[in-house]
Amino acid sequence: MNEQQYDCIIIGGGPGGYLAAERAGAAGLKVLLCEERELGGVCLNEGCIPTKTLLNAAKLYHHARSSEQFGVHCEGVRFDLSEIMAWKQKVIETQRKGIAFQMKQHGVETVQARAVLSGPKTVEAAGRSFSAKNIIVASGSSAVRLPIPGADKPTVLTNREILEIDTLPQSLAIIGGGIIGIEFATFFSRVGVEVAVVELLPEIAPSLDKKLASGLRKALPDVKFHLNSEVRKIDGRTVTFLRAGKEETLEAELVLMSVGRRPNCAGLGLEKAGVEFSRTGIAVGEKMETNVPGIYAVGDVTGKSLLAHSAYRMAEVAVNTILGRPDRMRYTAIPYVVYSDPEIASVGLSEAEAGEQGLEVKTAELLMRSNGRYLAEKGLDKTTRGFCRLVVEAPSERLLGVQMMGSPASEMIFGAAAMIEAELRVQDMQEIVFPHPTVSEIIKEALFALK
């Protein structure tokens, strides 16, 4: 079998894969990108982009129905799922074309086929063999299904299947109160579906600061939460769970299984290439290098940070390392966003996390409604309550973390991330001019409220 030679072969066309291909191609490398399904990976096709498209529609619908306090009275407002799904698909297809254009523009060759490592420098795909000085594995992750009775029934869906439904269910049970589960709970509850969330832990969104998590739960009054609850089985429309030693049940037309994601390591030929990995992902260093020289891994498959923007940055680090440019992956200022209603965003350390590290801190917390722009546009509805909290290291005055609840937190958190990454001190940040009136001013006001 004749081998085709490349400077870099990338396995997986999701955010980490296609951005690595784009950056490497732009730098003049001969690049091959292998993707088994559609370009864009889970993020574009069954994750980030389609869910945000649906959430935007649900938020518009909800806001139209609750806009009387602003003097706007809407009649006959309706939500058409088929039209929304058609728009979602158009967004996805437009983005796919955009990625394909970028690949062509930067001279990246693409192969739509499953790719596997056949050695430390070789990859097989579509019945052909390819070799490269460098290989980047960006195979992503897959939704986990709990091994419980009834989990394989057609009424039990993952994020992939639920994005393809053509009729809104009357009721929905979500197993798992993590970020994905909460975003779907927001969407379905906002369009009138009866939603229940069953969460094993004492609070939803365990990756979030406790106050953010509890605030988010309280901001979703139409969702029924069953905390400290372990799902035991699913029988038709009945979900049985154990809480405080007692079995309880709830009825739902559909069940969404949202209990986390697993790195896609199986079937990649990692063993044949000698790459170290475990069930938690491929082992990598700060330059995204594996134990095998010339093989890198980025994105969800590393198990380090299962976020699309983390994958983007990992891809840049891997390509820069291949090009001989000094770079390394840092995880101290990676923003975390929940696209609920209201939005949640955080970056850096919470007060509790700083305490666990033995750091002396001072904090400031302001209500979002103290900000003029936020009050004018969001009103006094109980679901729009929010806050902004800063965590600063006391001796050095260095910003350690920011937590926000309230839209548009997702659009503001990058500023906080830049401040943390640059290790700015309070005085430095106080001298930054924020435009007025903007919700982002809440950060500057909090800087002057530090205690």
C-alpha positions as CSV (number, residue, x, y, z in Angstrom):
1,M,0.0,0.0,0.0
2,N,1.6,3.3,-1.1
3,E,1.8,5.9,1.6
4,Q,1.1,9.6,1.1
5,Q,3.4,11.9,3.0
6,Y,2.2,14.9,5.0
7,D,3.7,17.3,7.6
8,C,0.7,16.9,9.8
9,I,-2.3,14.5,9.9
10,I,-5.2,15.3,12.2
11,I,-7.7,12.7,13.3
12,G,-11.1,14.4,14.0
13,G,-12.8,17.4,12.5
14,G,-14.3,19.0,15.6
15,P,-13.2,22.4,17.1
16,G,-9.7,21.1,18.1
17,G,-9.2,19.3,14.8
18,Y,-10.3,21.8,12.3
19,L,-8.7,24.7,14.1
20,A,-5.4,22.8,14.2
21,A,-5.7,22.1,10.5
22,E,-6.4,25.7,9.8
23,R,-3.5,27.0,11.8
24,A,-1.1,24.4,10.4
25,G,-2.2,25.0,6.9
26,A,-1.9,28.8,7.3
27,A,1.7,28.2,8.4
28,G,2.5,26.4,5.2
29,L,2.4,22.8,6.4
30,K,1.0,20.0,4.2
31,V,-2.0,18.9,6.2
32,L,-4.5,16.1,6.1
33,L,-7.7,16.3,8.1
34,C,-9.7,13.0,8.7
35,E,-13.3,13.2,9.9
36,E,-15.6,10.2,9.9
37,R,-18.8,12.2,9.9
38,E,-19.4,15.9,9.3
39,L,-16.9,18.7,9.7
40,G,-17.5,20.6,13.0
41,G,-17.7,17.5,15.2
42,V,-20.1,17.3,18.1
43,C,-19.9,21.0,18.9
44,L,-21.3,22.1,15.5
45,N,-23.5,19.2,14.7
46,E,-25.1,18.0,17.9
47,G,-23.8,20.3,20.7
48,C,-22.8,23.9,21.1
49,I,-24.3,25.5,18.0
50,P,-27.6,23.7,17.6
51,T,-28.4,23.9,21.4
52,K,-27.6,27.7,21.4
53,T,-29.8,28.1,18.3
54,L,-32.7,26.5,20.1
55,L,-32.1,28.3,23.3
56,N,-32.1,31.7,21.6
57,A,-35.5,30.9,20.1
58,A,-36.8,29.8,23.5
59,K,-35.5,32.9,25.2
60,L,-37.2,35.1,22.5
61,Y,-40.4,33.3,23.0
62,H,-40.2,33.6,26.8
63,H,-39.3,37.2,26.7
64,A,-42.1,38.0,24.3
65,R,-44.6,36.4,26.6
66,S,-43.3,38.3,29.7
67,S,-42.6,41.7,28.3
68,E,-45.5,43.6,29.8
69,Q,-43.3,45.3,32.4
70,F,-41.5,47.0,29.5
71,G,-44.7,48.3,28.0
72,V,-44.6,45.7,25.2
73,H,-47.8,43.6,24.9
74,C,-47.7,40.6,22.6
75,E,-50.7,38.6,21.5
76,G,-50.8,35.3,19.7
77,V,-47.1,34.5,20.3
78,R,-46.4,30.9,19.4
79,F,-43.4,28.6,19.2
80,D,-43.1,26.5,16.0
81,L,-40.7,23.6,16.6
82,S,-40.5,22.6,12.9
83,E,-39.5,26.1,11.9
84,I,-37.0,26.3,14.7
85,M,-35.5,23.0,13.7
86,A,-35.3,24.1,10.1
87,W,-33.4,27.3,11.2
88,K,-31.1,25.1,13.4
89,Q,-30.2,23.0,10.4
90,K,-29.6,26.0,8.2
91,V,-27.2,27.4,10.8
92,I,-25.3,24.1,11.0
93,E,-25.0,23.7,7.2
94,T,-23.8,27.3,6.9
95,Q,-21.1,26.7,9.5
96,R,-20.1,23.4,7.8
97,K,-19.6,25.3,4.6
98,G,-17.6,27.9,6.4
99,I,-15.2,25.3,7.9
100,A,-14.9,23.6,4.5
101,F,-14.0,26.9,2.9
102,Q,-11.3,27.6,5.6
103,M,-9.8,24.1,4.9
104,K,-9.7,24.8,1.1
105,Q,-8.3,28.3,1.7
106,H,-5.4,27.0,3.8
107,G,-4.6,24.1,1.5
108,V,-5.9,21.4,3.9
109,E,-6.8,18.1,2.3
110,T,-9.8,16.4,3.9
111,V,-10.9,12.8,4.0
112,Q,-14.4,11.8,5.2
113,A,-13.6,8.5,6.7
114,R,-12.7,6.9,10.1
115,A,-8.9,7.2,10.7
116,V,-6.8,4.9,12.9
117,L,-3.2,5.0,13.9
118,S,-1.3,2.1,12.4
119,G,2.0,3.2,13.9
120,P,3.7,6.2,15.5
121,K,4.0,8.0,12.1
122,T,1.2,6.3,10.0
123,V,-2.6,6.6,9.7
124,E,-5.0,4.5,7.7
125,A,-8.3,5.9,6.4
126,A,-10.6,5.1,3.5
127,G,-8.6,2.1,2.6
128,R,-5.4,4.2,2.1
129,S,-2.3,4.7,4.2
130,F,-0.9,8.1,5.1
131,S,2.3,9.1,6.9
132,A,3.3,12.3,8.6
133,K,6.1,13.7,10.8
134,N,3.3,14.9,13.2
135,I,-0.1,13.5,14.1
136,I,-2.7,15.3,16.2
137,V,-5.5,13.2,17.7
138,A,-8.7,15.2,18.2
139,S,-11.3,12.5,18.3
140,G,-13.6,14.2,20.8
141,S,-16.0,12.5,23.3
142,S,-19.3,10.7,23.4
143,A,-22.3,10.9,25.7
144,V,-22.4,8.4,28.5
145,R,-25.4,6.1,29.0
146,L,-26.0,4.8,32.5
147,P,-26.1,0.9,32.6
148,I,-29.6,0.8,34.2
149,P,-32.7,-1.2,33.2
150,G,-34.6,0.6,30.4
151,A,-31.7,2.9,29.4
152,D,-31.8,1.4,25.9
153,K,-35.5,2.1,25.2
154,P,-36.4,4.4,22.3
155,T,-37.9,7.0,24.6
156,V,-34.5,7.5,26.3
157,L,-32.4,10.0,24.3
158,T,-29.0,11.6,24.4
159,N,-28.2,15.2,23.3
160,R,-27.8,13.9,19.8
161,E,-31.2,12.4,19.4
162,I,-33.2,15.0,21.3
163,L,-31.9,17.6,18.8
164,E,-33.7,15.8,16.0
165,I,-37.2,15.5,17.6
166,D,-40.1,16.8,15.4
167,T,-42.7,17.3,18.2
168,L,-42.4,18.8,21.6
169,P,-43.2,16.3,24.3
170,Q,-45.7,17.1,27.0
171,S,-43.2,16.2,29.7
172,L,-39.4,15.5,29.9
173,A,-37.3,13.9,32.5
174,I,-33.6,14.8,32.5
175,I,-31.2,12.4,34.2
176,G,-28.3,14.6,35.3
177,G,-28.2,18.2,36.4
178,G,-24.9,19.1,34.8
179,I,-24.4,21.9,32.3
180,I,-25.9,20.1,29.3
181,G,-28.9,18.9,31.3
182,I,-29.5,22.4,32.6
183,E,-29.3,24.0,29.2
184,F,-31.9,21.5,27.9
185,A,-34.0,22.1,31.0
186,T,-34.0,25.8,30.2
187,F,-35.0,25.3,26.6
188,F,-37.9,22.9,27.2
189,S,-39.3,24.6,30.2
190,R,-39.2,28.0,28.5
191,V,-41.4,26.6,25.7
192,G,-44.0,25.1,28.0
193,V,-42.8,21.5,28.5
194,E,-43.1,20.0,32.0
195,V,-39.5,19.3,33.0
196,A,-38.1,17.4,35.9
197,V,-34.3,17.0,36.6
198,V,-33.0,14.0,38.6
199,E,-29.5,14.7,40.0
200,L,-27.4,12.3,42.1
201,L,-25.6,15.1,43.9
202,P,-26.9,17.6,46.5
203,E,-26.8,20.4,44.0
204,I,-27.0,20.9,40.2
205,A,-24.0,21.9,38.1
206,P,-21.3,20.5,40.5
207,S,-18.5,22.1,38.4
208,L,-19.9,25.6,39.4
209,D,-19.4,27.7,42.5
210,K,-22.1,26.7,45.0
211,K,-23.8,30.1,45.0
212,L,-23.9,30.1,41.2
213,A,-25.4,26.6,41.1
214,S,-28.1,27.3,43.7
215,G,-28.9,30.7,42.1
216,L,-29.3,29.0,38.7
217,R,-31.7,26.4,40.1
218,K,-33.8,29.0,41.8
219,A,-34.0,31.0,38.5
220,L,-35.7,28.1,36.8
221,P,-38.9,27.9,38.8
222,D,-40.8,25.9,36.1
223,V,-38.3,23.0,36.5
224,K,-38.8,20.4,39.2
225,F,-35.5,19.3,40.7
226,H,-35.0,16.0,42.5
227,L,-31.6,16.3,44.2
228,N,-29.7,13.5,46.0
229,S,-31.6,11.1,43.8
230,E,-30.2,8.0,42.1
231,V,-32.1,6.7,39.0
232,R,-32.6,2.9,39.3
233,K,-34.6,2.1,36.2
234,I,-36.7,3.4,33.4
235,D,-39.9,1.6,32.5
236,G,-41.9,3.1,29.7
237,R,-42.8,6.6,30.9
238,T,-41.9,5.9,34.5
239,V,-38.5,6.9,35.9
240,T,-37.8,5.2,39.3
241,F,-35.2,6.8,41.5
242,L,-33.9,6.4,45.1
243,R,-33.9,9.4,47.5
244,A,-33.2,9.2,51.2
245,G,-33.5,5.4,51.1
246,K,-37.0,5.5,49.5
247,E,-38.0,4.7,46.0
248,E,-39.9,7.5,44.1
249,T,-41.2,7.7,40.6
250,L,-42.0,10.4,38.0
251,E,-43.8,10.2,34.7
252,A,-42.3,11.6,31.5
253,E,-43.0,11.3,27.8
254,L,-39.3,11.4,27.0
255,V,-36.2,10.9,29.0
256,L,-32.9,12.7,28.3
257,M,-29.8,10.9,29.5
258,S,-27.3,13.7,30.4
259,V,-24.7,12.2,32.8
260,G,-21.5,13.3,31.3
261,R,-19.2,12.5,28.3
262,R,-16.4,10.0,27.7
263,P,-13.2,10.6,25.7
264,N,-13.2,8.7,22.4
265,C,-10.1,6.6,22.8
266,A,-11.3,3.2,21.7
267,G,-10.6,2.0,18.1
268,L,-8.1,4.7,17.3
269,G,-5.1,2.4,17.2
270,L,-3.5,4.1,20.2
271,E,-2.1,0.8,21.5
272,K,-0.4,0.1,18.1
273,A,1.2,3.5,18.1
274,G,2.3,3.1,21.7
275,V,0.3,6.1,23.0
276,E,-0.5,6.1,26.7
277,F,-4.2,6.6,27.6
278,S,-6.8,5.5,30.1
279,R,-10.5,5.7,30.5
280,T,-10.2,9.4,31.4
281,G,-8.4,10.2,28.1
282,I,-5.0,10.4,26.4
283,A,-2.2,11.5,28.7
284,V,-0.6,14.8,27.5
285,G,1.9,17.4,28.7
286,E,1.6,21.2,28.7
287,K,2.6,21.3,25.0
288,M,-0.2,18.7,24.2
289,E,2.4,16.1,23.5
290,T,1.8,12.4,24.2
291,N,4.5,10.0,25.3
292,V,5.2,9.3,21.7
293,P,7.4,11.9,19.9
294,G,5.4,13.5,17.1
295,I,2.0,12.5,18.3
296,Y,-0.2,15.1,20.0
297,A,-3.7,15.1,21.4
298,V,-6.1,18.0,21.8
299,G,-9.7,18.6,23.0
300,D,-12.1,16.3,24.8
301,V,-10.0,13.2,24.1
302,T,-7.5,14.4,26.6
303,G,-10.1,14.5,29.4
304,K,-8.4,17.8,30.5
305,S,-11.1,20.3,29.8
306,L,-14.2,19.3,27.8
307,L,-14.9,22.6,26.3
308,A,-14.8,23.7,22.7
309,H,-12.7,26.8,23.5
310,S,-10.3,24.7,25.4
311,A,-9.9,22.5,22.4
312,Y,-9.2,25.6,20.2
313,R,-6.4,26.7,22.5
314,M,-5.0,23.2,22.8
315,A,-4.9,23.0,19.0
316,E,-3.0,26.3,18.8
317,V,-0.5,25.0,21.4
318,A,0.0,21.7,19.5
319,V,0.6,23.5,16.2
320,N,2.9,26.1,17.7
321,T,4.9,23.3,19.2
322,I,5.2,21.5,15.9
323,L,6.3,24.8,14.3
324,G,8.9,25.3,17.0
325,R,7.2,28.3,18.5
326,P,7.4,28.5,22.4
327,D,3.9,27.9,23.8
328,R,2.2,25.9,26.6
329,M,-1.4,25.1,27.7
330,R,-2.5,26.9,30.8
331,Y,-5.8,26.1,32.5
332,T,-6.0,28.9,35.1
333,A,-8.1,31.3,33.0
334,I,-10.5,29.1,31.0
335,P,-14.0,30.6,31.0
336,Y,-16.9,28.4,31.9
337,V,-20.4,29.3,30.6
338,V,-23.9,27.9,31.1
339,Y,-26.2,29.3,28.3
340,S,-29.3,29.1,30.6
341,D,-31.7,31.9,31.2
342,P,-30.1,33.8,33.0
343,E,-26.7,33.0,31.8
344,I,-23.9,31.8,34.1
345,A,-20.2,32.5,33.5
346,S,-17.1,32.0,35.6
347,V,-13.4,32.0,35.3
348,G,-10.5,31.3,37.6
349,L,-10.9,30.5,41.3
350,S,-14.0,30.8,43.5
351,E,-13.6,31.9,47.0
352,A,-13.9,28.3,48.3
353,E,-11.3,27.1,45.8
354,A,-8.9,29.9,46.8
355,G,-9.3,28.9,50.4
356,E,-8.6,25.3,49.6
357,Q,-5.3,26.5,48.1
358,G,-4.5,28.4,51.3
359,L,-4.8,31.8,49.6
360,E,-5.8,34.9,51.6
361,V,-8.5,36.7,49.6
362,K,-10.9,39.6,49.6
363,T,-14.1,39.6,47.7
364,A,-16.8,41.9,46.4
365,E,-20.3,41.0,45.2
366,L,-22.8,43.3,43.5
367,L,-26.3,42.6,42.3
368,M,-26.7,42.8,38.6
369,R,-29.8,44.9,38.9
370,S,-27.7,47.6,40.5
371,N,-26.4,48.1,36.9
372,G,-28.5,50.6,34.9
373,R,-28.3,48.8,31.6
374,Y,-29.1,45.4,33.2
375,L,-32.2,46.8,35.0
376,A,-33.5,48.6,32.0
377,E,-33.3,45.6,29.7
378,K,-33.9,42.7,32.1
379,G,-36.4,44.2,34.6
380,L,-37.4,43.0,38.0
381,D,-38.6,39.5,37.1
382,K,-37.4,36.9,39.6
383,T,-35.8,34.9,36.8
384,T,-33.5,37.8,36.0
385,R,-31.9,38.1,39.4
386,G,-28.1,37.9,39.2
387,F,-24.8,39.0,40.7
388,C,-21.2,39.6,39.9
389,R,-18.5,38.4,42.4
390,L,-14.8,39.1,42.3
391,V,-12.1,37.1,44.1
392,V,-8.8,38.9,44.7
393,E,-5.6,37.7,46.4
394,A,-5.3,40.0,49.4
395,P,-1.5,40.5,49.6
396,S,-0.8,41.0,45.8
397,E,-4.2,42.5,44.8
398,R,-4.1,40.1,41.8
399,L,-7.5,39.0,40.4
400,L,-8.0,35.3,40.9
401,G,-11.6,34.7,39.8
402,V,-14.9,36.1,38.6
403,Q,-18.4,34.5,38.9
404,M,-21.4,36.0,37.2
405,M,-25.1,35.2,37.0
406,G,-27.1,37.3,34.5
407,S,-27.1,37.7,30.8
408,P,-25.0,38.6,28.8
409,A,-22.4,37.0,31.2
410,S,-21.2,34.8,28.3
411,E,-20.1,37.9,26.3
412,M,-18.4,39.6,29.3
413,I,-16.4,36.8,30.8
414,F,-13.6,36.9,28.3
415,G,-12.6,40.3,29.8
416,A,-12.2,38.8,33.2
417,A,-10.2,35.9,31.6
418,A,-7.9,38.4,30.0
419,M,-7.4,40.2,33.3
420,I,-6.5,36.9,35.1
421,E,-4.3,35.7,32.3
422,A,-2.4,39.0,32.4
423,E,-2.2,38.9,36.2
424,L,-3.6,42.4,36.5
425,R,-3.8,44.0,39.9
426,V,-6.8,45.9,41.3
427,Q,-5.3,49.3,40.5
428,D,-4.5,48.2,36.9
429,M,-8.1,47.1,36.4
430,Q,-9.6,50.2,38.1
431,E,-7.9,52.4,35.5
432,I,-9.5,50.5,32.5
433,V,-12.3,52.6,30.9
434,F,-15.6,50.7,30.5
435,P,-18.2,52.0,28.1
436,H,-21.4,53.4,29.6
437,P,-24.1,52.2,29.8
438,T,-23.1,48.5,29.6
439,V,-23.6,45.6,31.8
440,S,-19.8,45.0,31.8
441,E,-19.5,48.0,34.1
442,I,-20.6,45.7,37.0
443,I,-17.0,44.4,37.0
444,K,-15.5,47.8,37.5
445,E,-18.0,48.7,40.2
446,A,-17.2,45.5,42.0
447,L,-13.5,46.4,41.9
448,F,-14.2,49.5,43.9
449,A,-16.4,47.5,46.3
450,L,-13.7,45.1,47.4
451,K,-13.4,44.4,51.1
